Amino acid sequence: MIWHILIVGILLPQTLAHPGFFTSIGQMTDLIHTEKDLVTSLKDYIKAEEDKLEQIKKWADKLDRLTSTATKDPEGFVGHPVNAFKLMKRLNTEWSELENLVLKDMSDGFISNLTIQRQYFPNDEDQVGAAKALLRLQDTYNLDTDTISKGNLPDPEHQRANGNLKYFEYIMAKEKDANKSASGDQSDQESTPRRKGIAVDYLPERQKYEMLCRGEGIKMTPRRQKKLFCRYHDGNRNPKFILAPAKQEDEWDKPRIIRFHDIISDAEIEIVKDLAKPRLSRATVHDPETGKLTTAQYRVSKSAWLSGYENPVVSRINMRIQDLTGLDVSTAEELQVANYGVGGQYEPHFDFARKDEPDAFKELGTGNRIATWLFYMSDVSAGGATVFPEVGASVWPKKGTAVFWYNLFASGEGDYSTRHAACPVLVGNKWVSNKWLHERGQEFRRPCTLSELE
């Protein structure tokens, strides 16, 4: 009965938990330590119960031997004054002590610890979010039910869930039915073009997006690839990079995407992550109807914002971006640090504000987002690429590197070929940080990362 109560208490959904655990692998690691602490507490409880039962067993064995002897000749046994006294003492005192021992609840420590830790448990939203993430991974990476239920993913450390086949099949079938209904409604809404002259065709883009996430459908021909180069870059003779120039690699030609290698150190990455972890909150998007920030199922991650004045490492990173791009970072947004969760992703989107969103960055007063700088702060075992469905480009995470591209043409018009997405993380923990640079302050500066604004 006690075990039944304990197990039910552990498995029941908890409403006191902080929601959104599934949106950040970095924060989910705290749950590992929580569960480890609970296991230690549970083992202490089991040991206490075993010690208690051992004492009771010794009592029972001793009394069994004593009563067996006494019942053979009761009168002779109690005729001895010592035996008579001990019988009175046992029944008057010692059996009461045994009763207290039997009634003693050894679970108090474990239950108290569980009650404290329960407020940090995931809730229903986390469980459903994680289940949907499995569906998303299955669809994006063409995984069959048997493969994902047995945990046969690229990382050999994830060989788990062998007994969950029936459960996953049930969840996936249920969620797929719901998704089909939702996608049917959405396709009806999406049938009307959102911009004059640009057709909105959700399904083909979705297919291209998923193919690129799998490393398929990349449109870089050998002829175009020959035009991509690696080079050393000194930031237009910037003193900081003359003796130790940055390493550049062309990832794509149109739009031009540049990767910088060894551009942020492991020590800097750890400092940025440590600063961000306590502030991580569910990533939001602009609602085009209300103009307000809101959460969305197509963006599964947590993010935090870091200012240059609060830590010299953040300030140094900001200046490094300015030195290498030739763009003023004083009008840029703060450094955004993001950690993706189970199946974490950000579906195709633009970084810049379109003509139908004239007030998107009005409160900043710094104009549109002219360019994007993206640091990769972790390697990802599988998945997690940055893809550009419009042009068929895929850029894979590599710790310590950064990619850069312009969102606007020299005319100030948005470059719609920069529509991009963060693919679901199949296996691993994806950390990134990005800097969005704005138009204001760039009027008289000379960009030095790309040869020209196309």
TIKE-517052 format. One record per residue (C-alpha): residue number from 1; x, y, z; residue in one letter. Coordinates in steps of 0.02 Angstrom, whole numbers, m for minus. Each point is the difference from the previous one (the first is absolute). Example, Ala and Ser with C-alpha at 12.3 -4.5 7.8 and 13.67 -1.06 7.14 Angstrom:
2
   num       px       py       pz   residu
     1      615     m225      390        A
     2       69      172      m33        S
REM end
This chain:
454
   num       px       py       pz   residu
     1        0        0        0        M
     2      142      120       45        I
     3       88      m36     m164        W
     4     m161       26      m96        H
     5      m22      173       77        I
     6      183       46      m34        L
     7       m6      m55     m182        I
     8     m164       91      m33        V
     9       72      156       81        G
    10      150       m5     m115        I
    11      m95      m33     m161        L
    12     m146      119       19        L
    13       19      160     m105        P
    14       60      145      106        Q
    15      m72      173      m24        T
    16      131       90      105        L
    17      141      m32     m126        A
    18       79      134     m105        H
    19      m68      m27     m178        P
    20      106      m14     m155        G
    21      135     m122       55        F
    22      m13      m88     m169        F
    23       49      161      m91        T
    24      179        3       69        S
    25      121     m145       14        I
    26      112      109      108        G
    27     m134       18      133        Q
    28      m55     m181      m17        M
    29      171      m54       66        T
    30      m55       68      169        D
    31     m135     m134        1        L
    32      135     m134       m7        I
    33       75       64      163        H
    34     m174       15       76        T
    35      m39     m180      m42        E
    36      171      m57       63        K
    37      m34       85      166        D
    38     m170      m83       11        L
    39       75     m171      m36        V
    40      128       26      139        T
    41     m140       51      118        S
    42     m103     m151      m53        L
    43      146     m118       33        K
    44       24       78      173        D
    45     m183      m34       34        Y
    46       15     m181      m59        I
    47      154      m24      112        K
    48      m95       71      149        A
    49     m147     m118      m33        E
    50      119     m148      m17        E
    51       86       45      166        D
    52     m170       15       83        K
    53      m57     m169      m67        L
    54      165      m78       54        E
    55      m29       58      178        Q
    56     m178      m68       m2        I
    57       62     m165      m72        K
    58      128      m19      140        K
    59     m137       34      127        W
    60     m113     m130      m81        A
    61      139     m130       m7        D
    62       45       26      183        K
    63     m181       m9       59        L
    64      m33     m151     m110        D
    65      137      m97       88        R
    66      m56       61      172        L
    67     m184      m40      m21        T
    68       40     m171      m75        S
    69       93      m45      159        T
    70     m130       79      116        A
    71     m151      m88      m78        T
    72       76     m172       29        K
    73      m18       21      190        D
    74      m91      164       38        P
    75      m13      m27      188        E
    76      180      m52       15        G
    77       55      149     m105        F
    78      m90      135      100        V
    79       43      m93      161        G
    80      173       72      m18        H
    81       m8      177       71        P
    82      117       75     m132        V
    83     m105      m70     m142        N
    84     m157       66       83        A
    85       75      174       17        F
    86       60        3     m182        K
    87     m172      m54      m61        L
    88      m80      145       94        M
    89      132      120      m65        K
    90      m20      m55     m181        R
    91     m188       15       m3        L
    92       m5      161       99        N
    93      145       93      m83        T
    94       91      m85     m143        E
    95     m151      m44     m107        W
    96      m50      184        7        S
    97      174       48      m61        E
    98      m17     m126     m141        L
    99     m170       73      m43        E
   100       78      174      m12        N
   101      138      m67     m111        L
   102     m125      m84     m118        V
   103     m104      159       m9        L
   104      150      113      m28        K
   105      m10       79     m174        D
   106      173       m8      m80        M
   107      m58       93     m157        S
   108       m7      174       77        D
   109      169       54      m71        G
   110      m36      m65     m173        F
   111     m176       74       m6        I
   112       64      169       60        S
   113      135        2     m135        N
   114     m124      m55     m133        L
   115     m121      138       52        T
   116      137      131      m16        I
   117       63      m65     m168        Q
   118     m174      m24      m72        R
   119      m20      187      m31        Q
   120      141      m14     m127        Y
   121      m72     m150      m92        F
   122      m55       13     m183        P
   123     m187       17      m27        N
   124     m127      m57     m129        D
   125       58      133     m123        E
   126      177      m70        7        D
   127      m57     m179      m26        Q
   128     m111       46     m148        V
   129      137      113      m71        G
   130      127     m141       10        A
   131     m123     m120      m84        A
   132      m29      125     m142        K
   133      188       20      m16        A
   134       16     m187      m33        L
   135     m131       15     m136        L
   136       91      150      m74        R
   137      165      m95       m3        L
   138      m84     m151      m76        Q
   139      m77      103     m140        D
   140      151      112      m34        T
   141      132     m137       m2        Y
   142     m109     m141      m73        N
   143       16     m111      153        L
   144     m115     m150       15        D
   145      m93      m32      163        T
   146      106     m150       46        D
   147      163       98      m21        T
   148      m51      146      109        I
   149      m86     m104      134        S
   150      156     m107       23        K
   151      110      154        6        G
   152      105      m57     m149        N
   153       62      176      m38        L
   154      175       50      m57        P
   155       64       17      180        D
   156       40     m171       76        P
   157      m29       70      175        E
   158     m185       19      m37        H
   159      m46     m184      m14        Q
   160     m153       12      112        R
   161     m188      m17        4        A
   162       m1     m181      m60        N
   163     m158      m36       95        G
   164      m98      150      m62        N
   165      m46      m54     m176        L
   166     m187      m16       32        K
   167       m6      163       96        Y
   168       91       99     m135        F
   169     m106      m77     m138        E
   170     m157       55       93        Y
   171       65      177       32        I
   172       63       22     m178        M
   173     m161      m62      m79        A
   174     m101      116      111        K
   175      109      152      m34        E
   176        6      m35     m187        K
   177     m189        2      m10        D
   178       m3      167       91        A
   179      137       70     m111        N
   180      m91      m54     m158        K
   181     m155       93       57        S
   182      102      154       44        A
   183       99       m3     m163        S
   184     m161      m15      m98        G
   185      m66      159       81        D
   186      166       87      m23        Q
   187       14      m45     m184        S
   188     m169       81      m29        D
   189       59      159       84        Q
   190      166       m1      m92        E
   191      m81      m18     m170        S
   192      m11      189      m14        T
   193      167       86      m42        P
   194       64      111      140        R
   195       99      114     m117        R
   196      m42       59     m173        K
   197      108      m85     m130        G
   198       69     m132      119        I
   199      m93     m165        7        A
   200      m17      m79      170        V
   201       11     m188      m18        D
   202       22      m76      172        Y
   203       17     m183      m45        L
   204      139       15     m128        P
   205      101      110      118        E
   206      m29     m123      140        R
   207       62     m142     m108        Q
   208      154       98      m52        K
   209       32       47      180        Y
   210       m8     m180       60        E
   211      107      m62     m144        M
   212      135      128       39        L
   213       m5      m50      183        C
   214       41     m178      m57        R
   215      141       62     m111        G
   216     m102      m28     m159        E
   217      m47      121     m139        G
   218      150      115       20        I
   219       13      107     m158        K
   220      187       33       m8        M
   221       65      m57     m168        T
   222      186      m40      m25        P
   223       16      154     m111        R
   224      m67      113      136        R
   225       99      m89      132        Q
   226      162       43      m90        K
   227      m36      183       32        K
   228       m1      m25      189        L
   229      164       31       89        F
   230       84        1      169        C
   231      104      150       49        R
   232       81       96      142        Y
   233      m91      160       44        H
   234       78      148       91        D
   235     m154      110       13        G
   236       64      130     m123        N
   237      170       11       85        R
   238      m74        3      173        N
   239      146       m4      124        P
   240      m81     m141       98        K
   241        4     m115     m151        F
   242      157       48      m95        I
   243      113     m125       91        L
   244     m138     m125       37        A
   245     m127       13     m141        P
   246     m168      m86       12        A
   247      m32     m156     m103        K
   248     m143       20     m124        Q
   249      m88     m131     m105        E
   250     m133       30     m132        D
   251     m151     m108       42        E
   252     m114       66     m138        W
   253        4      124     m143        D
   254     m179       70      m15        K
   255      m40       54      130        P
   256      180       10       52        R
   257       27      m92      162        I
   258      170        9       84        I
   259       61     m115      138        R
   260      135       59      121        F
   261      103     m140       78        H
   262       73        0      177        D
   263      m84      167       31        I
   264      m60      m30      178        I
   265       99     m100      129        S
   266      m64     m141      111        D
   267       32      109      154        A
   268     m103      143      m73        E
   269     m139     m122      m45        I
   270      m10      m65      178        E
   271       m9      176       71        I
   272     m140       48     m121        V
   273      m96     m160       43        K
   274       22       26      187        D
   275      m65      178      m16        L
   276     m149      m57     m105        A
   277      m57     m157       93        K
   278      m85       86      148        P
   279      m96      114     m119        R
   280      m56     m124     m131        L
   281     m185       17      m40        S
   282     m111      m66     m138        R
   283       47       82     m165        A
   284     m133      112      m75        T
   285      m50       65     m172        V
   286      m90      155      m61        H
   287     m186      m28      m26        D
   288      m38       92     m164        P
   289     m181       29       53        E
   290       30       71      175        T
   291      179       60      m21        G
   292       41      m80      168        K
   293      124     m135       46        L
   294      m73     m173       23        T
   295       58     m182        8        T
   296      m25     m112     m152        A
   297       10     m186      m35        Q
   298      113       33     m149        Y
   299      134       72      114        R
   300       54     m123      134        V
   301      144       73      101        S
   302       42      111      146        K
   303       99      160      m13        S
   304       80      137      103        A
   305       68      172      m42        W
   306      173       59       54        L
   307       60      181        1        S
   308      180       50      m32        G
   309       12      108      157        Y
   310      m37     m144      119        E
   311      151     m107      m42        N
   312      166       37      m90        P
   313      m12     m163      m99        V
   314     m166       52      m76        V
   315       71      173      m39        S
   316      153      m79      m81        R
   317     m109     m113     m107        I
   318     m104      148      m57        N
   319      156       97      m51        M
   320       67     m152      m92        R
   321     m159       m4     m105        I
   322       19      186      m36        Q
   323      184      m17      m48        D
   324      m31     m146     m118        L
   325     m159       64      m83        T
   326       40      186       m4        G
   327     m176       31       66        L
   328      m41      105      152        D
   329      m62     m109      144        V
   330      m55      146      108        S
   331     m169       m4      m88        T
   332      m10     m191       m2        A
   333     m111     m103      112        E
   334       75      m82      153        E
   335       85     m168      m19        L
   336     m136     m132       m2        Q
   337       49     m170       70        V
   338     m111     m147      m45        A
   339       m6     m181       57        N
   340     m110     m122      m96        Y
   341     m106     m132       85        G
   342      m60     m175      m45        V
   343      m20        7     m189        G
   344       38      187       16        G
   345      m28       99     m159        Q
   346      m47      167      m77        Y
   347      m98      m24     m161        E
   348       31      108     m156        P
   349       m4      186       37        H
   350       80      166      m45        F
   351      111       98      119        D
   352      m46      166      m80        F
   353     m168       90        3        A
   354      m98       m9     m162        R
   355      m98      142      m77        K
   356     m159      m64       80        D
   357       83       17      171        E
   358       51      184        0        P
   359       m4       15      190        D
   360       93     m161       43        A
   361      153       92       70        F
   362      m78      171       26        K
   363       30       m3      187        E
   364      187      m24      m29        L
   365       16      150     m114        G
   366      147      m78      m91        T
   367      m79      m53     m164        G
   368      m10     m174      m72        N
   369      116     m147       33        R
   370      136       24     m131        I
   371       99     m157       43        A
   372        8     m155      110        T
   373      150      m69       93        W
   374      m23     m176       72        L
   375      123      m87      119        F
   376       m5     m189       16        Y
   377       44      m36      182        M
   378      m14     m190       m4        S
   379       19     m145     m118        D
   380     m160      m96      m37        V
   381        8     m189      m17        S
   382     m141       m6     m128        A
   383     m118      128      m76        G
   384       m5      183       47        G
   385       57       74     m166        A
   386      m38      178      m54        T
   387      m86      m15     m170        V
   388      m58      123     m133        F
   389     m146      m83      m93        P
   390      m13      137     m133        E
   391      174      m37      m67        V
   392       32     m179       60        G
   393      141       39      122        A
   394       44      m95      159        S
   395      126       61      131        V
   396       47     m125      135        W
   397       43       47      180        P
   398      183       m2       48        K
   399       54       59      172        K
   400      106      157        0        G
   401      m55       59     m172        T
   402     m120      136      m56        A
   403      m97       37     m158        V
   404      m46      171      m68        F
   405     m116       62     m136        W
   406      m89      159      m55        Y
   407     m189        5       13        N
   408      m20      158     m106        L
   409       60       57     m170        F
   410       95      165      m16        A
   411     m166       80      m46        S
   412      m72      m48      170        G
   413     m118     m127      m78        E
   414      m11     m168       87        G
   415       91     m148      m77        D
   416     m134     m135       m1        Y
   417      129     m133      m41        S
   418       61       14      181        T
   419     m157      m87       64        R
   420       75     m131      115        H
   421      m38     m126      136        A
   422       80      m94      144        A
   423      m27     m186      m29        C
   424      m60     m111      143        P
   425      139      m66      111        V
   426       m3     m188      m22        L
   427      136      m44      126        V
   428      103      118      106        G
   429       m6      170       81        N
   430       m1      153     m112        K
   431       60      168       67        W
   432        9      154     m112        V
   433       12      187       24        S
   434      m41      132     m128        N
   435       18      185      m30        K
   436     m124       94     m107        W
   437       78      156      m74        L
   438     m112      145      m52        H
   439        3      133     m135        E
   440       30      152      109        R
   441      183       43       23        G
   442       56      m88     m159        Q
   443      m24      149     m118        E
   444      184       48       m7        F
   445       81     m165       44        R
   446       88     m117     m119        R
   447      m58     m182       15        P
   448      153     m112       m5        C
   449      m66     m177       11        T
   450      m83      m12     m170        L
   451       68       77     m158        S
   452     m162       88      m41        E
   453     m183       12       45        L
   454      m93      m91     m137        E
REM end
